[in-house]
C-alpha cells in the first residue's frame, strides 16, 4: 500500500548514505555515472540543499520532474516522496526529489519564502545543468509538490527569471521556467480571511493587518498571468488544513489568464488522508497521464 506522501508535521533528516557533491556550470562536481537511484546529491552550498535522483533505465532523453515535499515549511523531508519518485521514474521521467531549507525561527527574518523559492529554482537550474549526465531533456520539465511543496511549485510556475535570494548567483543564466506544475492541495493565497493566520504570523513575523502588501507579495495566486505554466490541481473535498477554495481560486485565476488548468478532487482530508491503495493509485495515474499530455515520456 502506498504510504501517505505528504503530512503537515514530520520530523526527520536526510536519507541514509553519504552526500555526493555535484556541480557543473556553477555547481561543484559531475553527477555520478550509472544507476537509476542517486541519493543525497548536494545542489547548493547549505547542507540541507540535497536531492535524490530517480531515473529510468536505458538510454535516450527523458522529460524531467522536480518533486517538493510538504511539512508546513518547518518539518518534512524528501523521504516523504520516495515511493512516487521511483514510480515516476518507472513511468519514464528523470525525477529530482528535493530537500529545501526549512524555516528556522532563529534565522534572520525574510528567510521565508525567499530561501525556499530560491532553493526550488536552484534545483531546477541544477537539473538543467546536468541534463546530459541525467539523460534529461531540459526543454521538458515540470514540478510536483504537495502542501507546502505545492506552494513552492506553484510559485515556481509563475516565475520566468531567477528570484533574488542568497543562492541566485549560482548558475544564474540557466532557465528556471517550467513546462507544467502539479499542485497537490497547496496554499496559494495568504490574503484569504481566517486562513492559518498563526502559521503565517510565525513565518513572516508580522500579521496580515500589519503588512497586507507582504501577504499579497507572498501569495503565488496573485502572481498568475498569461505566461504562468499550465497546472493540474488536486484537492481533498474534506481538507481541514488548506481550504479547497484555495485550489478553486487558483484554477479560476489560471483560466482567466488563459492558462490551461485542470482540477480533480478526492474524497478525503489533507495529504491524501482517507484514500486507500486503489485511491492513491488512481491519483498517481491521473498525474502521470497529465504529465504525459504535457511533456510526454
C-alpha positions in Angstrom: 0.0 0.0 0.0 1.3 3.4 -0.9 2.1 5.4 2.2 0.9 9.0 2.5 3.5 11.1 0.7 2.6 14.3 2.4 2.0 15.2 6.1 1.9 18.6 7.7 4.2 17.6 10.5 7.1 15.1 10.0 10.4 15.2 11.9 13.2 13.6 10.0 16.6 14.0 8.4 18.3 13.1 5.2 18.2 9.6 3.7 20.9 7.3 4.7 24.2 7.5 2.9 26.9 10.0 2.2 26.4 13.3 0.4 27.6 13.5 -3.2 28.6 17.0 -4.2 27.6 17.8 -7.7 28.4 20.8 -9.8 28.5 21.9 -13.4 28.1 25.4 -14.9 28.4 26.9 -11.4 27.7 23.7 -9.5 30.5 21.6 -7.8 31.3 18.2 -9.5 29.8 16.0 -12.1 26.8 13.7 -11.4 27.9 10.1 -10.7 27.6 8.0 -13.8 25.3 5.0 -13.9 22.5 3.8 -11.7 18.8 4.6 -11.6 18.8 6.0 -8.0 21.3 8.5 -6.8 21.0 9.7 -3.2 21.9 12.9 -1.3 23.4 14.9 -4.1 24.1 18.4 -2.9 22.8 21.0 -5.3 23.5 24.1 -3.1 26.0 25.3 -0.5 23.8 24.6 2.5 24.0 21.1 4.0 20.2 20.8 3.7 20.2 21.5 0.0 20.3 18.0 -1.2 18.2 15.9 -3.7 17.8 12.3 -4.8 17.6 11.4 -8.5 15.3 8.6 -9.7 15.7 7.9 -13.4 14.5 5.4 -16.0 16.8 2.6 -17.1 18.2 2.7 -20.6 19.4 5.5 -22.9 17.6 8.3 -24.7 16.3 11.7 -23.5 13.5 11.7 -21.0 11.3 14.5 -19.6 12.0 15.7 -16.1 10.1 16.2 -12.8 11.1 18.2 -9.7 9.3 16.9 -6.6 8.8 19.0 -3.5 7.6 17.6 -0.1 5.2 19.1 2.3 5.6 19.8 6.0 4.4 23.4 6.6 7.9 24.7 5.6 9.0 23.7 9.1 9.1 19.9 9.0 9.4 17.1 6.5 12.0 15.9 4.0 12.3 14.2 0.6 11.7 10.7 2.1 8.0 11.6 2.1 8.2 11.3 -1.7 10.5 8.3 -2.1 8.0 5.9 -3.4 6.5 8.1 -6.1 10.0 9.2 -7.1 10.6 5.6 -8.1 7.2 5.2 -9.6 7.5 8.3 -11.8 11.0 7.1 -12.9 9.4 3.8 -14.0 6.9 5.8 -15.9 9.7 7.4 -18.0 10.7 10.6 -16.0 14.0 11.7 -14.6 13.0 12.9 -11.1 14.8 15.2 -8.7 13.3 14.6 -5.2 14.3 17.8 -3.4 15.1 18.8 0.1 14.9 22.6 0.6 15.9 24.7 3.6 13.2 24.6 6.3 12.1 27.7 8.3 14.3 28.4 11.3 12.7 30.8 13.9 16.2 31.9 15.0 17.2 32.8 11.5 17.0 36.4 10.3 13.5 37.4 9.2 13.0 37.3 5.5 14.2 33.7 5.0 10.6 32.6 4.2 9.6 32.1 1.5 12.7 33.6 -0.3 15.1 30.8 0.8 12.6 28.0 -0.1 11.7 29.5 -3.5 15.4 30.2 -4.1 16.1 26.5 -3.4 13.4 25.4 -5.7 14.7 27.5 -8.6 18.3 26.3 -7.8 17.2 22.7 -8.0 15.6 23.5 -11.4 18.9 25.0 -12.6 20.8 22.0 -11.2 18.6 19.7 -13.3 19.2 21.6 -16.5 22.9 22.0 -15.8 23.2 18.2 -15.6 20.8 17.3 -18.4 23.4 15.4 -20.4 24.5 13.2 -17.5 20.9 12.5 -16.5 19.6 11.7 -20.0 17.1 14.5 -19.4 15.5 16.8 -21.9 15.9 20.3 -20.3 13.0 21.7 -22.5 10.6 19.3 -20.8 10.5 19.9 -17.1 7.6 20.0 -14.7 7.2 20.3 -10.9 5.0 18.4 -8.5 4.6 19.5 -4.9 2.3 18.6 -2.0 1.0 21.1 0.5 3.9 23.4 1.4 5.8 21.9 -1.5 2.9 22.7 -3.8 3.1 26.3 -2.7 6.7 26.3 -3.9 5.9 24.5 -7.2 3.1 26.9 -8.0 5.3 29.9 -7.2 8.0 28.5 -9.4 5.4 28.1 -12.2 4.7 31.8 -12.1 8.3 32.8 -12.5 10.4 33.2 -15.6 13.5 34.8 -14.0 15.7 33.9 -11.0 14.3 35.2 -7.8 16.7 37.5 -5.8 18.0 35.3 -3.0 21.2 34.1 -1.3 21.6 31.4 -4.0 20.6 33.5 -7.0 24.3 33.9 -8.1 24.7 30.1 -8.7 24.4 29.4 -12.4 22.0 32.4 -12.9 21.9 32.1 -16.7 20.2 28.7 -16.7 16.4 29.0 -17.4 14.0 28.4 -14.5 10.7 28.2 -16.4 8.6 25.1 -16.1 6.5 23.2 -18.7 3.8 22.5 -16.1 3.0 22.2 -12.4 1.1 19.6 -10.4 -0.3 21.2 -7.3 -1.3 18.8 -4.5 -3.5 20.8 -2.1 -1.2 23.7 -1.8 -2.0 27.0 -0.1 -1.7 29.7 -2.7 -3.4 32.8 -1.3 -2.2 34.1 2.1 -4.7 37.0 2.0 -7.7 34.8 2.5 -9.6 35.8 5.6 -9.2 33.4 8.5 -6.8 31.1 6.7 -4.0 29.9 9.0 -3.2 33.4 10.4 -1.0 32.0 13.2 1.2 30.0 10.9 1.9 32.9 8.6 2.5 35.3 11.5 5.2 32.9 12.7 6.7 32.7 9.2 6.5 36.3 8.2 6.9 38.0 11.6 4.0 40.4 11.1 0.3 39.9 10.8 -1.8 40.3 7.7 -3.3 43.6 9.2 0.2 44.9 9.9 1.6 44.3 6.4 -1.1 43.3 3.9 1.3 44.0 1.0 3.7 41.4 2.2 0.9 38.8 2.3 -0.1 39.7 -1.2 3.5 39.5 -2.5 3.9 36.1 -0.9 0.7 34.7 -2.5 1.5 32.8 -5.7 -2.1 33.0 -6.8 -1.7 36.8 -7.1 1.3 36.3 -9.5 -0.6 34.3 -12.1 -0.5 35.8 -15.6 -0.7 34.6 -19.2 2.9 33.3 -19.0 2.3 31.1 -16.0 2.9 27.3 -16.5 -0.1 25.1 -17.1 -1.3 23.4 -13.9 -3.0 20.3 -12.7 -4.6 20.8 -9.3 -5.5 18.1 -6.7 -7.5 18.7 -3.6 -9.4 16.7 -1.0 -13.1 17.7 -0.6 -12.8 17.3 3.2 -9.5 19.2 3.6 -9.4 20.7 7.1 -5.9 22.2 6.7 -5.9 24.0 3.4 -9.4 25.0 2.3 -10.4 23.6 -1.1 -11.4 27.2 -2.0 -7.7 27.9 -2.4 -7.4 25.5 -5.3 -10.7 26.6 -6.8 -9.5 30.2 -6.8 -6.2 29.2 -8.4 -7.9 27.3 -11.2 -10.2 30.3 -11.8 -7.3 32.7 -11.9 -5.4 30.5 -14.4 -8.4 30.2 -16.6 -9.0 34.0 -16.5 -5.4 34.4 -17.7 -5.9 31.9 -20.5 -3.6 29.3 -18.9 -4.6 25.6 -19.3 -5.7 24.3 -15.9 -7.4 21.2 -14.7 -8.6 20.2 -11.2 -9.5 16.9 -9.7 -10.9 16.2 -6.2 -10.8 13.1 -4.0 -12.9 12.0 -1.0 -10.6 12.7 1.9 -8.6 15.1 4.0 -5.3 16.9 3.6 -2.3 14.8 2.4 -4.4 12.2 0.6 -5.8 11.1 4.0 -8.8 8.9 3.5 -7.6 7.3 0.3 -6.9 3.5 0.2 -4.3 1.9 -2.0 -6.6 1.9 -5.0 -7.4 5.6 -4.5 -3.8 6.6 -4.3 -3.0 4.6 -7.4 -5.8 6.4 -9.2 -4.4 9.8 -8.2 -0.9 8.7 -9.4 -2.2 7.5 -12.7 -4.1 10.8 -13.3 -0.9 12.8 -12.5 1.1 10.5 -14.8 -1.5 10.9 -17.6 -1.4 14.7 -17.2 2.4 14.8 -17.3 2.4 12.6 -20.4 -0.1 15.0 -22.1 2.2 18.0 -21.4 5.8 16.7 -21.7 5.5 13.1 -23.0 7.5 10.2 -21.6 
